Amino acid sequence: MVNNKKFPKRKPVIKPIVPKICKKCKKEFYDDKERKYCSPACYSKRPIFPAEKIIEEIKEFYEKNGRIPVKREYHAYRVARFRFGTWNKAIKAAGFDPNPVLFAKKHVAKDSHICDSLSEMIIDDWLFTRKVLHEKNVPYLNTLFTADFKVKDIFIEFFGLHKELKRYDQLMKTKLKIIKDNNLKLIAIYPKDIFPKPRLNEILDDIISK
């Protein structure tokens, strides 16, 4: 049994609905959600980032970097997806082939090294452009495990599928254990270090001065 006198039921708190001002027509309207327009008619007339501008920026990125951008490094990715339906369709509209699925296609770096992904190619090109001598796919001591790059006595790994695949994380832990047990030097690079804003200058700059 419930003692309603000792523990009376709480009365519901009804918050008054404050009228909002439509951003387009400036009329008042009532809504309990986070809407900014009074109707779809006003919503559809909001300023839209033009498709031509998106195509132009994709082409400018290609001319500057020699490759098409990935969605994580394009500032208006959501707008592009809204305008074209998908990011790949936006890339095609600009006249390019979309980037392949991660690790699904090999990439050739400027020094002719074969890289497993676009991200690895970016790292390889960074080293090559700065005239840093580096090796590709170097084994850890006498094991079957290899590092993506090696500069002098420093191993460089790009952990592109970290927290994406369990098997990948298991292999990654094995590599890290080999490194720790043998006091090897490692520079670990993750996708967030390349996209949307690259941090390679900050991460790899020390190897140039050594």
N, C-alpha and C positions, 0 to 999 in steps of 0.2 A: 504493500500500500504506500501511497505517496501523500505526505503531509503538505497540502497546498497552502495551508495557513503559514506554516513555518518557512516553506520554500515556494513562494508564489511564482507563477509563470511570468517570464519577462515579456513586456509589451514590445512588439516590433517597432523599430525606429524607421519611420518613413521620411526619407530625404526629399525635400522639394526639388522638382526638376526646373532648373534654370534655363531660360531660353538662350539659344545660341544664335550667332550671326553668320549667315552663309558667306563664305569667302568670295563667292562669285557674284551673286545678285544682291547681297547685303540684307536679305530678308531674315526675319526671326523664324526659328523653327525649334521644335522640342525633340530631344532625343537623349536616351540614357547611355548611348555608346559614344565612342570617340570620333564621330563623324564631323567633317568640316564643311560639308556641302548639304544643302537642304534636299536635293533630289539628284537622280542620275543625270538629268539634263544639265545641271550646273557642273556636275562632276566630269562629264564628258568634254566640257569646254575648258578644262583646266590647261595651263601651258604644258606642252609635252616636248621632251627632248627630241628633236627631229631625227629621223632615221638617217638622213644625209650626213648629219653631224657625227653620228656613231661610225658610219662607214669611213668618213674622212679621218677620224681619230685612229681607227684600226690601221688604215693605210699609213698614217704618219708614224705610228708605233713601229710598223714593219720597216719603214725606211730608216728609222733611227737605230733599231736593234737587230735588223736582219732576220726577224722571225715575227710570227703573229703573237699577240698577247694571250695569256691564259685568263680565264674568267676571274681568278682571284686577284689579278693585278690591274684589272680595268675598273676605273673609278665609277662608271655608270653601268655595271653589269646587270643589275636588276632592271634598269630602264631598257637596256638592249634586249634582254629576254622578253620584256613586255612588248616592245615594238616589233620584234621579229619572231616571237614564239619560243625560240631557244637560242642559246649562245652560239651553237654551231651554225644555225641559219644566219645569224648576223655575220659570222666569219665568211660564210659562203657568199653573202650579199656583197661583201667587200672584195670578192674575187679570189679568195684563198681557200685551201683545204683545211678543215678543222684539225686541231691537235689530236693525236691518237690517245687512246686510253693509256694511263700511266704504265710504263714498262712494256707496252704492247708493240712498240716499234723502236728500232735502233736509230740512233742519231749520230751523225759524223761531225766531230768537232773541227775547229779550224786547223788543228795540227794533225788531222786524219785519225785521231783516236776514235774508236767505236764506243759510243756511250749507250747505256741501257735506257736512258730517259732524257727528256728535254732538260730537266734540272741538272743532271750530271754533265750534259753538254755545256750548260751555262757556267758551271764550276770549272770545267776543263778550259773553256774559252777565256775565263777570267785569269787563270794561271798562264795560259799561252800569251795573252795580250800583254801581260806584265813581265814576260820573258822569265817566268819561273820554271826551271827544269823540274819535270814531274814524270812519274811512272804511273801506268794504269794497270788495275787489277793485280796488285802485288800481294803475294801470300804472307800470312802472319807466320813468321819463322818457318818451321817445317810442317805446318798444318795444311789442311785442304781449304781453309778459309782464306778469303782474299779481301783486301781493302780496295775501295774505288780508286784511290790515288795515294801516292807517297812522294813527299818532298824531303829529300835528305833522309833523316831518321824519323820523320813525322808522318804518321798515317792519317789519311783524310777519308771519312766515311759520310755518305749521304744516306741517312735513314729515312727514305721516302715513304715507307709503308708502316712506320712506327704507329702502333695502336690501331692499325687497320686489319692486320692478319695475325692470328695467334702464332702460326708457324714462323712467320717473319720475326716476331718478337722473341721467340725461342732462340732462333739463330743469332739474333742481335745480342741476347744475353750471353750466349756462348762466346761470341767475339769479344764482348766487353770483359768477360772473365779471363780470356787469353791475354788481353791487353793488361789487365790488372796484375795477373800472376807473374807476368814477365816484365813489368814496369815499362811498357811501351808508351810512346807518346801518340796521342790521338786528338784530332779535331773533328768533332761531330757536328754535322750540318743537318738541319731539319727543313721541311717545306716552308715553315714560317720564316726561315732565314732567307728565303729567296722570293717568296710571294706573300703579300702584294708588293712590299718594298724590299729590295735586296739588301742584305747586311753583310755581304761577302767582304767588303772593304774593312769592316770592323772586325770580322771573324778571322780573316786570312792575312790581314796586313802585317802581322808580326813575322810571318815566314819570309817576307821579302827582305826585312832588315837583318835576318839571321844569316 
